[in-house]
Amino acid sequence: MLEKLPNARLVSMGSSLKFCLLAEGSADLYPRFVPTMEWDTAASQCILEEAGGAVCMLDGQSMAYGKTDPRNPSLIATGDPAFDWKSLLPR
C-alpha cells in the first residue's frame, strides 16, 4: 500500500488521534489492519464523520457498533469518502 503512495508517512499515535488528524485535514488516509476495540474508535469516528470523512471496514461498509465482540475488524479511515482507497489494497 505504501508503495502506491509515494508521499505517505507512518505516524505512531493512537487511532482516535489519527481520526482527528483526518478530520482537521492534516492527514488523508489511515489504514488499520490489526484489531482495535469499539471504545478506541467510536467517539473519534463521530468527529471524523461530522467533518465529512468516513470510517469503513475493508468491504466498504461503515463501521458498526454494539456488536457481541467489541473488537473492530481491519478498517480504513479517510478525510474524503470519495478517496479511492480500495485501489491501494493488495489483490
MOPAC internal coordinates of N, CA, C and O (Angstrom, degrees):
PM7 1SCF
backbone

  N    0.0000 0     0.00 0     0.00 0    0    0    0
  C    1.4479 1     0.00 0     0.00 0    1    0    0
  C    1.5319 1   110.04 1     0.00 0    2    1    0
  O    1.2310 1   120.44 1   137.17 1    3    2    1
  N    1.3220 1   116.77 1   -42.83 1    3    2    1
  C    1.4637 1   119.91 1  -179.21 1    5    3    2
  C    1.5254 1   112.71 1   -64.10 1    6    5    3
  O    1.2310 1   120.60 1   146.74 1    7    6    5
  N    1.3281 1   116.46 1   -33.26 1    7    6    5
  C    1.4642 1   119.64 1   178.89 1    9    7    6
  C    1.5250 1   111.84 1   -62.76 1   10    9    7
  O    1.2310 1   120.42 1   152.20 1   11   10    9
  N    1.3188 1   116.80 1   -27.80 1   11   10    9
  C    1.4667 1   121.12 1  -179.86 1   13   11   10
  C    1.5256 1   112.17 1   -84.38 1   14   13   11
  O    1.2310 1   120.41 1   172.14 1   15   14   13
  N    1.3397 1   116.83 1    -7.86 1   15   14   13
  C    1.4617 1   122.24 1   178.97 1   17   15   14
  C    1.5233 1   108.61 1  -124.45 1   18   17   15
  O    1.2310 1   119.96 1   -94.78 1   19   18   17
  N    1.3327 1   117.69 1    85.22 1   19   18   17
  C    1.4658 1   120.83 1  -171.92 1   21   19   18
  C    1.5331 1   115.07 1   -61.53 1   22   21   19
  O    1.2310 1   119.44 1   156.39 1   23   22   21
  N    1.3080 1   118.68 1   -23.61 1   23   22   21
  C    1.4654 1   120.77 1  -179.21 1   25   23   22
  C    1.5240 1   112.67 1  -100.38 1   26   25   23
  O    1.2310 1   120.05 1  -167.34 1   27   26   25
  N    1.3307 1   117.50 1    12.66 1   27   26   25
  C    1.4671 1   121.41 1  -177.15 1   29   27   26
  C    1.5237 1   110.81 1   -69.32 1   30   29   27
  O    1.2310 1   121.68 1   -31.31 1   31   30   29
  N    1.3273 1   114.39 1   148.69 1   31   30   29
  C    1.4660 1   121.57 1   175.34 1   33   31   30
  C    1.5208 1   108.20 1  -129.40 1   34   33   31
  O    1.2310 1   120.64 1   -38.11 1   35   34   33
  N    1.3098 1   116.38 1   141.89 1   35   34   33
  C    1.4539 1   121.70 1   173.16 1   37   35   34
  C    1.5191 1   107.52 1   -91.81 1   38   37   35
  O    1.2310 1   120.48 1   -52.19 1   39   38   37
  N    1.3122 1   116.69 1   127.81 1   39   38   37
  C    1.4625 1   121.87 1  -179.39 1   41   39   38
  C    1.5220 1   107.95 1  -125.71 1   42   41   39
  O    1.2310 1   120.76 1   -51.71 1   43   42   41
  N    1.3259 1   116.16 1   128.29 1   43   42   41
  C    1.4589 1   120.73 1  -179.61 1   45   43   42
  C    1.5291 1   109.87 1   -94.89 1   46   45   43
  O    1.2310 1   120.93 1   -67.30 1   47   46   45
  N    1.3331 1   115.82 1   112.70 1   47   46   45
  C    1.4636 1   123.43 1   174.96 1   49   47   46
  C    1.5227 1   107.50 1  -169.28 1   50   49   47
  O    1.2310 1   120.00 1    -9.82 1   51   50   49
  N    1.2898 1   117.61 1   170.18 1   51   50   49
  C    1.4528 1   121.95 1  -178.54 1   53   51   50
  C    1.5200 1   113.09 1   -64.78 1   54   53   51
  O    1.2310 1   121.58 1   -25.57 1   55   54   53
  N    1.3194 1   114.59 1   154.43 1   55   54   53
  C    1.4668 1   120.75 1  -179.17 1   57   55   54
  C    1.5174 1   112.36 1   -57.87 1   58   57   55
  O    1.2310 1   120.08 1   137.79 1   59   58   57
  N    1.3267 1   117.46 1   -42.21 1   59   58   57
  C    1.4638 1   119.09 1  -177.32 1   61   59   58
  C    1.5282 1   111.12 1   -63.23 1   62   61   59
  O    1.2310 1   120.18 1   143.06 1   63   62   61
  N    1.3268 1   117.26 1   -36.94 1   63   62   61
  C    1.4685 1   119.48 1   177.44 1   65   63   62
  C    1.5256 1   111.06 1   -68.11 1   66   65   63
  O    1.2310 1   120.38 1   143.71 1   67   66   65
  N    1.3179 1   116.87 1   -36.29 1   67   66   65
  C    1.4734 1   119.69 1   177.67 1   69   67   66
  C    1.5250 1   110.60 1   -66.02 1   70   69   67
  O    1.2310 1   120.12 1   140.40 1   71   70   69
  N    1.3327 1   117.38 1   -39.60 1   71   70   69
  C    1.4630 1   119.92 1   175.75 1   73   71   70
  C    1.5328 1   110.04 1   -59.34 1   74   73   71
  O    1.2310 1   120.60 1   140.04 1   75   74   73
  N    1.3255 1   116.46 1   -39.96 1   75   74   73
  C    1.4684 1   120.20 1  -179.68 1   77   75   74
  C    1.5211 1   111.46 1   -67.93 1   78   77   75
  O    1.2310 1   119.66 1   143.79 1   79   78   77
  N    1.3349 1   118.25 1   -36.21 1   79   78   77
  C    1.4699 1   120.51 1   174.63 1   81   79   78
  C    1.5246 1   110.54 1   -61.14 1   82   81   79
  O    1.2310 1   120.66 1   140.07 1   83   82   81
  N    1.3215 1   116.33 1   -39.93 1   83   82   81
  C    1.4626 1   120.01 1   176.21 1   85   83   82
  C    1.5206 1   110.56 1   -64.21 1   86   85   83
  O    1.2310 1   120.34 1   136.56 1   87   86   85
  N    1.3203 1   116.96 1   -43.44 1   87   86   85
  C    1.4693 1   121.58 1  -178.32 1   89   87   86
  C    1.5149 1   111.87 1   -61.62 1   90   89   87
  O    1.2310 1   120.15 1   142.22 1   91   90   89
  N    1.3261 1   117.32 1   -37.78 1   91   90   89
  C    1.4697 1   119.96 1  -178.60 1   93   91   90
  C    1.5201 1   112.74 1   -85.60 1   94   93   91
  O    1.2310 1   119.85 1   174.75 1   95   94   93
  N    1.3346 1   117.89 1    -5.25 1   95   94   93
  C    1.4569 1   120.99 1   178.26 1   97   95   94
  C    1.5168 1   114.19 1    88.64 1   98   97   95
  O    1.2310 1   119.70 1  -169.85 1   99   98   97
  N    1.3287 1   118.18 1    10.15 1   99   98   97
  C    1.4688 1   121.40 1   179.76 1  101   99   98
  C    1.5251 1   112.62 1   -85.30 1  102  101   99
  O    1.2310 1   119.97 1   169.25 1  103  102  101
  N    1.3176 1   117.66 1   -10.75 1  103  102  101
  C    1.4638 1   123.07 1   177.39 1  105  103  102
  C    1.5203 1   107.82 1  -141.56 1  106  105  103
  O    1.2310 1   120.93 1   -19.13 1  107  106  105
  N    1.3227 1   115.83 1   160.87 1  107  106  105
  C    1.4601 1   120.54 1  -177.29 1  109  107  106
  C    1.5259 1   113.86 1  -109.98 1  110  109  107
  O    1.2310 1   120.28 1   145.30 1  111  110  109
  N    1.3263 1   117.07 1   -34.70 1  111  110  109
  C    1.4582 1   120.56 1  -171.05 1  113  111  110
  C    1.5240 1   109.90 1  -148.81 1  114  113  111
  O    1.2310 1   120.81 1   -40.51 1  115  114  113
  N    1.3159 1   116.05 1   139.49 1  115  114  113
  C    1.4530 1   122.05 1   174.53 1  117  115  114
  C    1.5205 1   108.89 1  -134.38 1  118  117  115
  O    1.2310 1   120.07 1   -79.82 1  119  118  117
  N    1.3313 1   117.47 1   100.18 1  119  118  117
  C    1.4564 1   120.05 1   173.75 1  121  119  118
  C    1.5297 1   109.20 1   -88.88 1  122  121  119
  O    1.2310 1   120.41 1   -43.29 1  123  122  121
  N    1.3087 1   116.82 1   136.71 1  123  122  121
  C    1.4717 1   121.14 1   178.81 1  125  123  122
  C    1.5225 1   107.17 1  -131.96 1  126  125  123
  O    1.2310 1   120.65 1   -70.26 1  127  126  125
  N    1.3453 1   116.36 1   109.74 1  127  126  125
  C    1.4552 1   121.34 1  -173.87 1  129  127  126
  C    1.5260 1   113.53 1  -104.07 1  130  129  127
  O    1.2310 1   120.28 1  -178.99 1  131  130  129
  N    1.3099 1   117.07 1     1.01 1  131  130  129
  C    1.4615 1   120.94 1   173.58 1  133  131  130
  C    1.5202 1   107.24 1  -115.59 1  134  133  131
  O    1.2310 1   120.17 1   -26.38 1  135  134  133
  N    1.3201 1   117.28 1   153.62 1  135  134  133
  C    1.4691 1   119.92 1  -171.98 1  137  135  134
  C    1.5300 1   114.63 1   -61.20 1  138  137  135
  O    1.2310 1   121.74 1   -32.56 1  139  138  137
  N    1.3086 1   114.27 1   147.44 1  139  138  137
  C    1.4553 1   124.27 1   166.32 1  141  139  138
  C    1.5260 1   105.05 1  -123.36 1  142  141  139
  O    1.2310 1   120.96 1    -6.33 1  143  142  141
  N    1.2981 1   115.77 1   173.67 1  143  142  141
  C    1.4594 1   120.14 1   177.38 1  145  143  142
  C    1.5297 1   108.14 1  -107.62 1  146  145  143
  O    1.2310 1   120.79 1   -21.84 1  147  146  145
  N    1.3309 1   116.09 1   158.16 1  147  146  145
  C    1.4668 1   120.31 1  -179.65 1  149  147  146
  C    1.5254 1   111.35 1   -52.70 1  150  149  147
  O    1.2310 1   120.25 1   139.54 1  151  150  149
  N    1.3284 1   117.12 1   -40.46 1  151  150  149
  C    1.4680 1   119.69 1  -177.15 1  153  151  150
  C    1.5220 1   112.46 1   -71.59 1  154  153  151
  O    1.2310 1   119.80 1   166.23 1  155  154  153
  N    1.3368 1   117.99 1   -13.77 1  155  154  153
  C    1.4574 1   121.20 1   176.17 1  157  155  154
  C    1.5322 1   111.81 1   -78.51 1  158  157  155
  O    1.2310 1   120.34 1   157.66 1  159  158  157
  N    1.3240 1   116.96 1   -22.34 1  159  158  157
  C    1.4619 1   119.43 1  -169.78 1  161  159  158
  C    1.5273 1   115.57 1  -124.80 1  162  161  159
  O    1.2310 1   119.19 1   160.91 1  163  162  161
  N    1.3297 1   119.15 1   -19.09 1  163  162  161
  C    1.4694 1   120.81 1  -169.62 1  165  163  162
  C    1.5272 1   113.16 1   -59.80 1  166  165  163
  O    1.2310 1   119.87 1   125.71 1  167  166  165
  N    1.3117 1   117.86 1   -54.29 1  167  166  165
  C    1.4690 1   120.04 1  -176.17 1  169  167  166
  C    1.5260 1   111.61 1   -65.60 1  170  169  167
  O    1.2310 1   120.92 1   136.65 1  171  170  169
  N    1.3394 1   115.84 1   -43.35 1  171  170  169
  C    1.4667 1   118.05 1  -177.92 1  173  171  170
  C    1.5297 1   111.51 1   -72.47 1  174  173  171
  O    1.2310 1   119.68 1   154.24 1  175  174  173
  N    1.3320 1   118.21 1   -25.76 1  175  174  173
  C    1.4677 1   119.69 1   173.36 1  177  175  174
  C    1.5245 1   109.56 1   -64.00 1  178  177  175
  O    1.2310 1   120.44 1   138.50 1  179  178  177
  N    1.3158 1   116.76 1   -41.50 1  179  178  177
  C    1.4664 1   120.76 1   177.77 1  181  179  178
  C    1.5268 1   110.45 1   -59.90 1  182  181  179
  O    1.2310 1   120.64 1   135.20 1  183  182  181
  N    1.3266 1   116.38 1   -44.80 1  183  182  181
  C    1.4706 1   120.97 1   179.00 1  185  183  182
  C    1.5266 1   109.96 1   -60.93 1  186  185  183
  O    1.2310 1   120.75 1   132.36 1  187  186  185
  N    1.3311 1   116.17 1   -47.64 1  187  186  185
  C    1.4647 1   120.23 1  -178.43 1  189  187  186
  C    1.5230 1   111.59 1   -62.85 1  190  189  187
  O    1.2310 1   120.03 1   135.03 1  191  190  189
  N    1.3154 1   117.54 1   -44.97 1  191  190  189
  C    1.4651 1   119.86 1  -179.54 1  193  191  190
  C    1.5238 1   111.85 1   -66.12 1  194  193  191
  O    1.2310 1   119.75 1   143.12 1  195  194  193
  N    1.3199 1   118.07 1   -36.88 1  195  194  193
  C    1.4677 1   120.25 1   176.84 1  197  195  194
  C    1.5286 1   111.64 1   -66.10 1  198  197  195
  O    1.2310 1   120.74 1   154.82 1  199  198  197
  N    1.3430 1   116.18 1   -25.18 1  199  198  197
  C    1.4673 1   120.65 1   177.28 1  201  199  198
  C    1.5281 1   111.21 1   -85.99 1  202  201  199
  O    1.2310 1   120.02 1   178.97 1  203  202  201
  N    1.3390 1   117.57 1    -1.03 1  203  202  201
  C    1.4582 1   120.85 1   177.65 1  205  203  202
  C    1.5132 1   114.87 1   103.71 1  206  205  203
  O    1.2310 1   119.73 1  -179.11 1  207  206  205
  N    1.3236 1   118.12 1     0.89 1  207  206  205
  C    1.4595 1   121.76 1  -179.30 1  209  207  206
  C    1.5117 1   112.20 1   -89.80 1  210  209  207
  O    1.2310 1   121.35 1    10.40 1  211  210  209
  N    1.3331 1   115.03 1  -169.60 1  211  210  209
  C    1.4592 1   120.58 1  -177.86 1  213  211  210
  C    1.5213 1   110.60 1  -150.64 1  214  213  211
  O    1.2310 1   121.60 1   -27.56 1  215  214  213
  N    1.3223 1   114.55 1   152.44 1  215  214  213
  C    1.4658 1   122.41 1   172.42 1  217  215  214
  C    1.5212 1   106.18 1  -127.79 1  218  217  215
  O    1.2310 1   120.75 1   -57.77 1  219  218  217
  N    1.3182 1   116.16 1   122.23 1  219  218  217
  C    1.4611 1   121.54 1  -176.74 1  221  219  218
  C    1.5171 1   110.98 1  -130.26 1  222  221  219
  O    1.2310 1   121.50 1   -25.79 1  223  222  221
  N    1.3205 1   114.73 1   154.21 1  223  222  221
  C    1.4581 1   120.66 1   167.76 1  225  223  222
  C    1.5288 1   106.37 1   -78.94 1  226  225  223
  O    1.2310 1   119.90 1   -10.46 1  227  226  225
  N    1.3140 1   117.80 1   169.54 1  227  226  225
  C    1.4613 1   120.18 1  -175.25 1  229  227  226
  C    1.5214 1   113.96 1   -65.68 1  230  229  227
  O    1.2310 1   119.99 1   165.38 1  231  230  229
  N    1.3310 1   117.62 1   -14.62 1  231  230  229
  C    1.4646 1   120.09 1   175.37 1  233  231  230
  C    1.5283 1   111.87 1   -86.37 1  234  233  231
  O    1.2310 1   120.43 1  -178.37 1  235  234  233
  N    1.3356 1   116.78 1     1.63 1  235  234  233
  C    1.4611 1   121.03 1   178.25 1  237  235  234
  C    1.5129 1   114.77 1    92.03 1  238  237  235
  O    1.2310 1   119.92 1   170.94 1  239  238  237
  N    1.3239 1   117.76 1    -9.06 1  239  238  237
  C    1.4661 1   121.38 1   179.47 1  241  239  238
  C    1.5271 1   110.22 1   -77.15 1  242  241  239
  O    1.2310 1   120.62 1   -31.34 1  243  242  241
  N    1.3161 1   116.43 1   148.66 1  243  242  241
  C    1.4627 1   120.97 1   176.90 1  245  243  242
  C    1.5174 1   110.33 1   -64.91 1  246  245  243
  O    1.2310 1   121.02 1   -29.75 1  247  246  245
  N    1.3082 1   115.65 1   150.25 1  247  246  245
  C    1.4635 1   120.37 1   177.09 1  249  247  246
  C    1.5185 1   109.49 1   -63.21 1  250  249  247
  O    1.2310 1   120.86 1   -41.80 1  251  250  249
  N    1.3275 1   115.96 1   138.20 1  251  250  249
  C    1.4586 1   122.30 1   178.90 1  253  251  250
  C    1.5265 1   108.86 1  -110.74 1  254  253  251
  O    1.2310 1   120.93 1   -28.40 1  255  254  253
  N    1.3141 1   115.83 1   151.60 1  255  254  253
  C    1.4653 1   121.31 1  -178.98 1  257  255  254
  C    1.5162 1   109.68 1  -126.83 1  258  257  255
  O    1.2310 1   121.29 1   -13.76 1  259  258  257
  N    1.3361 1   115.14 1   166.24 1  259  258  257
  C    1.4504 1   120.46 1  -179.35 1  261  259  258
  C    1.5227 1   112.08 1    80.64 1  262  261  259
  O    1.2310 1   120.79 1  -157.02 1  263  262  261
  N    1.3293 1   116.09 1    22.98 1  263  262  261
  C    1.4576 1   120.87 1   179.39 1  265  263  262
  C    1.5328 1   109.61 1   -73.88 1  266  265  263
  O    1.2310 1   120.10 1   -17.62 1  267  266  265
  N    1.3178 1   117.41 1   162.38 1  267  266  265
  C    1.4561 1   121.94 1   175.06 1  269  267  266
  C    1.5259 1   110.11 1   -61.78 1  270  269  267
  O    1.2310 1   120.45 1   136.69 1  271  270  269
  N    1.3269 1   116.74 1   -43.31 1  271  270  269
  C    1.4607 1   122.99 1   176.40 1  273  271  270
  C    1.5308 1   107.28 1   -99.67 1  274  273  271
  O    1.2310 1   119.13 1   -61.75 1  275  274  273
  N    1.3253 1   119.27 1   118.25 1  275  274  273
  C    1.4652 1   120.61 1  -175.51 1  277  275  274
  C    1.5309 1   115.14 1   -75.14 1  278  277  275
  O    1.2310 1   120.23 1  -179.23 1  279  278  277
  N    1.3484 1   117.17 1     0.77 1  279  278  277
  C    1.4695 1   119.00 1   177.49 1  281  279  278
  C    1.5248 1   109.76 1   -73.48 1  282  281  279
  O    1.2310 1   121.11 1   -42.92 1  283  282  281
  N    1.3170 1   115.49 1   137.08 1  283  282  281
  C    1.4628 1   121.43 1   174.39 1  285  283  282
  C    1.5217 1   109.07 1   -87.54 1  286  285  283
  O    1.2310 1   120.28 1   -30.87 1  287  286  285
  N    1.3203 1   117.07 1   149.13 1  287  286  285
  C    1.4657 1   119.80 1   172.28 1  289  287  286
  C    1.5326 1   109.40 1   -78.38 1  290  289  287
  O    1.2310 1   120.78 1     2.09 1  291  290  289
  N    1.3203 1   116.11 1  -177.91 1  291  290  289
  C    1.4659 1   119.88 1   173.33 1  293  291  290
  C    1.5161 1   108.50 1   -55.40 1  294  293  291
  O    1.2310 1   120.79 1   -32.42 1  295  294  293
  N    1.3202 1   116.09 1   147.58 1  295  294  293
  C    1.4584 1   119.61 1  -176.53 1  297  295  294
  C    1.5170 1   111.65 1  -143.16 1  298  297  295
  O    1.2310 1   121.57 1   -18.12 1  299  298  297
  N    1.3017 1   114.61 1   161.88 1  299  298  297
  C    1.4596 1   123.42 1   172.36 1  301  299  298
  C    1.5193 1   106.29 1  -128.05 1  302  301  299
  O    1.2310 1   120.98 1   -52.84 1  303  302  301
  N    1.3173 1   115.74 1   127.16 1  303  302  301
  C    1.4654 1   120.76 1   174.18 1  305  303  302
  C    1.5238 1   107.49 1  -115.87 1  306  305  303
  O    1.2310 1   121.22 1   -40.45 1  307  306  305
  N    1.3158 1   115.27 1   139.55 1  307  306  305
  C    1.4634 1   119.69 1  -179.49 1  309  307  306
  C    1.5232 1   110.06 1  -144.75 1  310  309  307
  O    1.2310 1   121.38 1   -30.92 1  311  310  309
  N    1.3077 1   114.97 1   149.08 1  311  310  309
  C    1.4516 1   120.15 1   176.71 1  313  311  310
  C    1.5207 1   111.96 1   -77.36 1  314  313  311
  O    1.2310 1   120.37 1   161.60 1  315  314  313
  N    1.3233 1   116.90 1   -18.40 1  315  314  313
  C    1.4614 1   122.44 1  -179.20 1  317  315  314
  C    1.5217 1   108.92 1  -127.85 1  318  317  315
  O    1.2310 1   119.61 1   -73.16 1  319  318  317
  N    1.3404 1   118.35 1   106.84 1  319  318  317
  C    1.4687 1   120.81 1  -178.50 1  321  319  318
  C    1.5250 1   114.16 1   -58.59 1  322  321  319
  O    1.2310 1   119.74 1   161.21 1  323  322  321
  N    1.3280 1   118.09 1   -18.79 1  323  322  321
  C    1.4655 1   121.27 1   179.28 1  325  323  322
  C    1.5348 1   111.94 1   -82.22 1  326  325  323
  O    1.2310 1   119.75 1   171.09 1  327  326  325
  N    1.3255 1   118.08 1    -8.91 1  327  326  325
  C    1.4633 1   121.98 1   179.33 1  329  327  326
  C    1.5290 1   108.73 1   -59.67 1  330  329  327
  O    1.2310 1   119.97 1   -50.30 1  331  330  329
  N    1.3241 1   117.66 1   129.70 1  331  330  329
  C    1.4606 1   122.42 1  -176.33 1  333  331  330
  C    1.5331 1   110.70 1   -85.20 1  334  333  331
  O    1.2310 1   120.67 1  -109.38 1  335  334  333
  N    1.3264 1   116.32 1    70.62 1  335  334  333
  C    1.4597 1   121.03 1  -178.56 1  337  335  334
  C    1.5209 1   112.39 1   -72.76 1  338  337  335
  O    1.2310 1   119.70 1   155.97 1  339  338  337
  N    1.3258 1   118.18 1   -24.03 1  339  338  337
  C    1.4665 1   119.86 1  -179.43 1  341  339  338
  C    1.5280 1   111.68 1   -63.31 1  342  341  339
  O    1.2310 1   120.21 1   150.33 1  343  342  341
  N    1.3307 1   117.20 1   -29.67 1  343  342  341
  C    1.4615 1   120.32 1   179.05 1  345  343  342
  C    1.5198 1   112.21 1   -69.77 1  346  345  343
  O    1.2310 1   119.96 1   165.87 1  347  346  345
  N    1.3166 1   117.69 1   -14.13 1  347  346  345
  C    1.4630 1   122.59 1  -179.04 1  349  347  346
  C    1.5275 1   112.46 1   -89.38 1  350  349  347
  O    1.2310 1   120.31 1   163.58 1  351  350  349
  N    1.3238 1   117.01 1   -16.42 1  351  350  349
  C    1.4619 1   120.74 1  -177.59 1  353  351  350
  C    1.5217 1   110.65 1   -71.38 1  354  353  351
  O    1.2310 1   120.37 1   -35.04 1  355  354  353
  N    1.3338 1   116.90 1   144.96 1  355  354  353
  C    1.4662 1   118.75 1   175.59 1  357  355  354
  C    1.5234 1   110.58 1   -64.17 1  358  357  355
  O    1.2310 1   120.63 1   -32.46 1  359  358  357
  N    1.2869 1   116.40 1   147.54 1  359  358  357
  C    1.4687 1   120.14 1  -178.09 1  361  359  358
  C    1.4840 1   111.58 1  -103.08 1  362  361  359
  O    1.2310 1   120.10 1   180.00 1  363  362  361

